[in-house]
Amino acid sequence: MQRRDFYFDLPDELIARYPAQQRDGSRLLVLQGDGRLEHRQFPDLLDYLREGDLLVFNDTRVIPARLFGAKESGGRIEILIERLIDEHHALAHIRASKSPKAGSRLFLAEDAEAPVGSDAVEVLGRQGALFELCFDAPLLEQLNTYGHMPLPPYIDRADDAEDQQRYQTVYAKRDGAVAAPTAGLHFTEDFLAACKAKGVEQAFVTLHVGAGTFQPVRADDIRDHEMHAEYIEVSAAVAEQVRATRARGGRVVAVGTTSVRSLESASQGGEIAAFSGDSRIFIYPGYQFKSVDALFTNFHLPESTLIMLVSALAGQAPVMAAYREAVAERYRFFSYGDAMLVFPTLQQESLND
């Protein structure tokens, strides 16, 4: 398949730059396996879940990963943490008029215009496009003092106090993401309780979403795309929950593409098992799912690896038709936007179609 097969026109005003007034106040577009579309509201998701199903969430926590400051020369810099290494070390992207050299020190500021303080970061060297940094003080403390929420590039505004809460899931637990697993942003404590009351089980995996999630696909033939690496953990207990759910006839419903990538990374041996480590799994039409039966997800960028993943489950033609319908019905798109519930296509597509 070609990259252009996943393109759609999106009016700029349909990009959600702020969250809905209520966390659970978004619309829901349901794509059935036969291609039928149903227009609902997020709370209606409960109607589609059955006793014995398993919802799988990504419990990563977004860190305030965007930092501002200056070099010793006074030149302003912007840092975006990509990965936490340990208490004092991280890998990061740095935006500056001239890239800092190994051994140089960067001084932190509260924002892009504020004067710098005495808190500093040492540049240890480079790993490809990333810089290895050593923070004088504990890294998470520095992020909580100076850091800003790393809003996606298509949300073209400065972060504000509301983003501290709304660009984070209510069940976020493990620090490490620099982008939210956005499908989870719709869920409230009350909705999770309602799922439990209905007999829908819950499980949690961890995938620390990196800035690479926003990298565009540049290859014309999608099979030539090189996927970025992200750290994933799937416990033995979760693997057993997945196996038990499917054995009794329940469905594994992944909440977000990161949950899909986590479960399928842990299933490459044929049956899901405990997994921890980096994954570069790239899921596109023709992929045979091993552990995921349905997907709850937000709307994704044109020609992105994420819309390709959704198409692998539901079929390229039905997914693109659903996106055109969503545009026509003026759904809100991307991280702060509306959601889809996607069931597997009843017709298999060939990669060469």
C-alpha positions as CSV (number, residue, x, y, z in Angstrom):
1,M,0.0,0.0,0.0
2,Q,1.0,3.6,-0.6
3,R,1.2,6.4,1.9
4,R,-1.3,8.4,-0.2
5,D,-3.9,5.7,0.5
6,F,-4.2,7.0,4.0
7,Y,-4.6,10.7,3.1
8,F,-7.7,12.7,3.9
9,D,-8.6,16.4,3.8
10,L,-9.0,18.0,7.2
11,P,-10.2,21.6,7.7
12,D,-8.0,23.4,10.2
13,E,-11.0,24.3,12.4
14,L,-11.7,20.7,13.2
15,I,-8.4,20.3,15.0
16,A,-9.3,20.3,18.7
17,R,-6.9,22.8,20.4
18,Y,-8.6,22.5,23.8
19,P,-10.3,19.6,25.5
20,A,-14.1,19.2,25.7
21,Q,-15.7,21.0,28.6
22,Q,-16.3,17.6,30.4
23,R,-13.7,14.8,30.2
24,D,-16.4,12.4,29.1
25,G,-18.2,14.9,26.9
26,S,-16.8,13.8,23.5
27,R,-18.6,12.2,20.6
28,L,-18.1,8.6,19.6
29,L,-18.0,7.3,16.0
30,V,-18.5,3.5,16.0
31,L,-17.2,1.5,13.0
32,Q,-18.8,-1.9,12.8
33,G,-17.1,-4.8,11.1
34,D,-19.4,-4.6,8.1
35,G,-18.5,-1.0,7.6
36,R,-21.7,0.5,9.2
37,L,-21.2,3.7,11.1
38,E,-23.0,4.8,14.2
39,H,-22.9,8.3,15.7
40,R,-22.9,8.2,19.5
41,Q,-21.5,9.9,22.6
42,F,-18.6,8.6,24.7
43,P,-20.7,7.3,27.6
44,D,-22.5,5.0,25.0
45,L,-19.3,3.0,24.8
46,L,-20.6,1.0,27.8
47,D,-23.5,-0.2,25.5
48,Y,-20.9,-1.9,23.3
49,L,-19.0,-3.7,26.1
50,R,-20.1,-7.1,27.4
51,E,-19.6,-8.9,30.6
52,G,-16.4,-10.8,30.4
53,D,-14.7,-8.3,28.0
54,L,-11.3,-6.9,29.0
55,L,-10.3,-3.2,28.6
56,V,-6.6,-2.7,28.3
57,F,-5.2,0.7,29.2
58,N,-1.8,2.3,29.0
59,D,-0.9,3.6,32.5
60,T,2.1,5.8,31.4
61,R,2.1,9.3,32.9
62,V,3.0,12.3,30.8
63,I,5.9,14.2,32.3
64,P,6.2,18.0,31.9
65,A,9.0,17.4,29.4
66,R,9.4,20.7,27.6
67,L,12.1,23.0,29.2
68,F,13.4,26.4,28.3
69,G,16.7,28.0,29.2
70,A,19.9,29.3,27.8
71,K,23.5,28.3,26.9
72,E,26.5,29.7,28.8
73,S,26.8,32.1,25.8
74,G,23.3,33.4,26.5
75,G,21.7,31.9,23.4
76,R,18.2,30.6,24.2
77,I,17.4,26.9,24.0
78,E,14.4,24.6,24.2
79,I,14.7,21.0,25.5
80,L,12.2,18.2,24.9
81,I,12.9,15.2,27.0
82,E,12.5,12.0,25.0
83,R,13.4,9.3,27.5
84,L,14.2,9.1,31.2
85,I,17.3,7.0,31.8
86,D,17.7,7.3,35.6
87,E,17.2,9.9,38.4
88,H,19.6,12.4,36.8
89,H,20.0,11.4,33.2
90,A,17.7,11.7,30.1
91,L,17.8,11.7,26.3
92,A,16.4,14.8,24.7
93,H,15.9,16.9,21.6
94,I,17.4,20.4,21.8
95,R,16.3,23.3,19.7
96,A,19.0,26.0,19.5
97,S,20.5,28.4,17.0
98,K,23.7,26.2,17.3
99,S,23.8,22.7,18.8
100,P,25.5,22.6,22.2
101,K,28.7,20.6,22.4
102,A,29.5,17.8,24.8
103,G,30.7,19.3,28.1
104,S,28.6,22.5,27.8
105,R,26.1,23.5,30.4
106,L,22.6,24.7,29.9
107,F,20.8,26.9,32.5
108,L,17.0,26.4,33.1
109,A,14.3,29.1,33.0
110,E,10.6,29.0,33.8
111,D,9.6,29.9,30.2
112,A,11.0,31.0,26.9
113,E,11.3,34.6,28.0
114,A,12.2,34.3,31.7
115,P,15.7,34.9,33.0
116,V,17.7,31.8,33.7
117,G,18.5,30.6,37.2
118,S,21.3,28.6,38.7
119,D,19.8,25.1,38.0
120,A,21.8,23.6,35.2
121,V,22.1,20.6,32.9
122,E,25.3,19.2,31.4
123,V,25.4,17.9,27.8
124,L,27.3,14.6,28.0
125,G,27.1,13.8,24.2
126,R,24.8,12.6,21.5
127,Q,23.1,9.4,20.6
128,G,22.0,10.0,17.0
129,A,19.6,12.9,16.9
130,L,19.2,12.9,20.7
131,F,21.4,14.6,23.4
132,E,22.3,12.8,26.6
133,L,21.8,15.2,29.5
134,C,22.8,15.1,33.1
135,F,20.7,17.2,35.5
136,D,22.4,18.6,38.6
137,A,19.3,18.0,40.7
138,P,16.9,15.1,40.5
139,L,15.4,15.1,37.0
140,L,11.7,14.8,38.0
141,E,12.1,17.6,40.6
142,Q,13.5,19.8,37.9
143,L,10.7,18.9,35.5
144,N,8.1,19.7,38.1
145,T,9.8,23.1,38.8
146,Y,10.6,24.2,35.2
147,G,8.7,21.8,32.9
148,H,5.8,22.5,30.6
149,M,3.3,19.9,29.3
150,P,4.6,18.8,25.9
151,L,1.5,19.5,23.8
152,P,1.6,18.1,20.3
153,P,2.8,20.3,17.4
154,Y,-0.7,20.6,16.0
155,I,-2.0,22.3,19.2
156,D,-0.4,25.6,18.3
157,R,-0.7,27.4,21.6
158,A,1.2,27.6,24.9
159,D,0.3,25.1,27.6
160,D,-1.9,26.3,30.5
161,A,-2.9,25.1,33.9
162,E,-5.8,23.1,32.5
163,D,-3.5,21.0,30.5
164,Q,-1.8,19.7,33.6
165,Q,-5.0,17.8,34.4
166,R,-6.6,17.2,31.0
167,Y,-3.5,16.1,29.1
168,Q,-3.2,13.2,31.6
169,T,-5.4,10.1,32.0
170,V,-7.1,9.7,35.4
171,Y,-5.3,6.3,35.8
172,A,-1.8,7.6,34.8
173,K,0.8,6.0,37.1
174,R,4.2,5.5,35.7
175,D,6.3,8.6,34.7
176,G,7.9,8.6,31.3
177,A,5.6,9.7,28.4
178,V,6.2,12.9,26.4
179,A,2.8,12.6,24.7
180,A,-0.4,11.4,26.2
181,P,-2.0,8.0,25.3
182,T,-5.0,10.2,24.1
183,A,-7.7,7.5,23.9
184,G,-7.6,7.3,27.6
185,L,-8.3,11.0,28.1
186,H,-12.0,10.4,27.8
187,F,-12.3,8.0,30.7
188,T,-13.5,9.1,34.2
189,E,-13.4,7.4,37.5
190,D,-17.2,7.0,37.3
191,F,-17.1,5.4,33.9
192,L,-14.4,3.0,35.0
193,A,-16.6,2.0,37.9
194,A,-19.6,1.5,35.6
195,C,-17.5,-0.8,33.5
196,K,-16.5,-2.9,36.6
197,A,-20.2,-3.0,37.7
198,K,-21.1,-4.5,34.3
199,G,-18.4,-7.2,34.6
200,V,-15.9,-5.6,32.2
201,E,-12.4,-6.3,33.5
202,Q,-9.5,-3.9,33.3
203,A,-5.8,-4.4,32.7
204,F,-2.9,-2.0,32.5
205,V,0.2,-2.1,30.3
206,T,2.9,0.6,30.0
207,L,4.2,2.2,26.8
208,H,6.1,5.4,27.4
209,V,5.0,7.5,24.3
210,G,7.9,9.3,22.7
211,A,8.0,12.3,20.5
212,G,8.6,9.9,17.6
213,T,4.8,9.2,17.6
214,F,4.5,12.5,15.6
215,Q,7.1,11.6,13.0
216,P,5.6,11.5,9.5
217,V,5.8,8.6,7.2
218,R,8.0,9.7,4.3
219,A,8.3,6.5,2.3
220,D,5.8,6.2,-0.6
221,D,5.5,2.5,0.0
222,I,4.5,2.1,3.7
223,R,6.6,-1.1,4.0
224,D,9.7,1.0,3.6
225,H,8.9,3.1,6.7
226,E,11.3,2.7,9.7
227,M,9.4,2.8,13.0
228,H,10.7,4.6,16.1
229,A,11.4,2.6,19.2
230,E,9.3,3.0,22.4
231,Y,9.7,1.2,25.8
232,I,6.9,-1.3,26.6
233,E,6.1,-3.4,29.6
234,V,3.4,-6.1,29.7
235,S,3.3,-8.1,32.9
236,A,2.8,-11.9,33.2
237,A,-0.4,-11.1,35.0
238,V,-1.8,-9.0,32.1
239,A,-0.7,-11.7,29.6
240,E,-2.7,-14.2,31.6
241,Q,-5.7,-11.9,31.8
242,V,-5.6,-11.6,28.0
243,R,-5.4,-15.4,27.5
244,A,-8.2,-16.1,30.0
245,T,-10.5,-13.5,28.4
246,R,-10.1,-14.9,24.9
247,A,-10.4,-18.5,26.2
248,R,-13.8,-17.8,27.7
249,G,-15.1,-16.0,24.6
250,G,-14.6,-12.4,25.9
251,R,-13.0,-9.7,23.8
252,V,-9.8,-7.8,24.4
253,V,-10.6,-4.1,23.8
254,A,-7.5,-2.0,23.5
255,V,-7.8,1.6,24.7
256,G,-5.6,3.4,22.3
257,T,-3.0,2.5,19.7
258,T,-0.3,2.3,22.3
259,S,-2.2,-0.5,24.1
260,V,-2.5,-2.3,20.7
261,R,1.3,-2.0,20.1
262,S,2.0,-3.2,23.6
263,L,-0.2,-6.3,23.4
264,E,0.9,-7.2,19.9
265,S,4.6,-6.7,20.8
266,A,4.1,-9.2,23.6
267,S,2.4,-11.6,21.2
268,Q,5.1,-12.0,18.5
269,G,5.7,-15.6,19.6
270,G,2.1,-16.4,18.6
271,E,0.6,-16.2,22.1
272,I,0.9,-13.3,24.5
273,A,3.6,-13.5,27.2
274,A,5.3,-11.1,29.6
275,F,7.4,-8.5,27.7
276,S,9.6,-5.6,28.7
277,G,11.9,-3.7,26.4
278,D,12.0,-1.5,23.3
279,S,9.6,-2.2,20.4
280,R,9.6,-1.0,16.8
281,I,6.4,-2.9,15.8
282,F,4.7,-1.3,12.8
283,I,1.2,-2.5,12.3
284,Y,-0.4,-1.8,8.9
285,P,-3.0,-3.6,6.6
286,G,-2.1,-7.2,6.2
287,Y,-1.0,-7.6,9.8
288,Q,-2.6,-10.6,11.6
289,F,-3.7,-9.6,15.1
290,K,-2.9,-12.0,17.9
291,S,-4.3,-10.5,21.0
292,V,-6.6,-7.5,20.2
293,D,-10.3,-7.9,19.2
294,A,-11.4,-4.3,19.1
295,L,-10.0,-0.8,19.5
296,F,-11.1,2.4,21.2
297,T,-9.1,5.3,19.8
298,N,-9.0,9.0,18.8
299,F,-8.8,10.3,15.3
300,H,-5.3,10.4,13.8
301,L,-3.3,12.5,11.4
302,P,-3.5,11.8,7.7
303,E,-0.8,9.3,6.4
304,S,0.3,8.5,10.0
305,T,1.4,5.1,11.3
306,L,-1.6,5.3,13.7
307,I,-4.2,5.6,11.0
308,M,-2.4,2.7,9.3
309,L,-2.7,0.6,12.5
310,V,-6.5,1.4,12.7
311,S,-6.8,0.3,9.1
312,A,-5.0,-2.9,9.8
313,L,-7.8,-3.8,12.2
314,A,-10.9,-2.4,10.4
315,G,-9.8,-2.2,6.7
316,Q,-8.3,0.7,4.8
317,A,-11.4,1.4,2.8
318,P,-13.9,1.4,5.8
319,V,-11.5,3.5,7.9
320,M,-11.0,6.1,5.3
321,A,-14.7,6.2,4.6
322,A,-15.3,6.7,8.3
323,Y,-12.8,9.6,8.4
324,R,-14.5,11.3,5.5
325,E,-17.8,10.9,7.4
326,A,-16.3,12.3,10.6
327,V,-15.1,15.4,8.7
328,A,-18.5,15.9,7.1
329,E,-20.2,15.6,10.5
330,R,-17.6,18.0,12.0
331,Y,-16.1,15.7,14.6
332,R,-13.2,17.1,16.6
333,F,-9.8,15.6,15.6
334,F,-6.6,14.5,17.3
335,S,-5.4,14.5,20.9
336,Y,-8.2,16.6,22.5
337,G,-10.8,15.5,20.0
338,D,-13.5,12.9,19.7
339,A,-13.2,9.1,19.6
340,M,-13.9,6.0,17.6
341,L,-14.8,2.5,18.5
342,V,-13.4,0.1,15.9
343,F,-14.3,-3.5,15.3
344,P,-12.4,-5.8,13.0
345,T,-13.3,-5.8,9.4
346,L,-15.3,-8.8,8.1
347,Q,-13.3,-8.7,4.9
348,Q,-9.5,-9.3,4.8
349,E,-7.6,-6.8,2.7
350,S,-4.4,-7.7,0.8
351,L,-1.4,-5.5,1.4
352,N,-1.1,-5.2,-2.4
353,D,-4.7,-3.9,-2.9
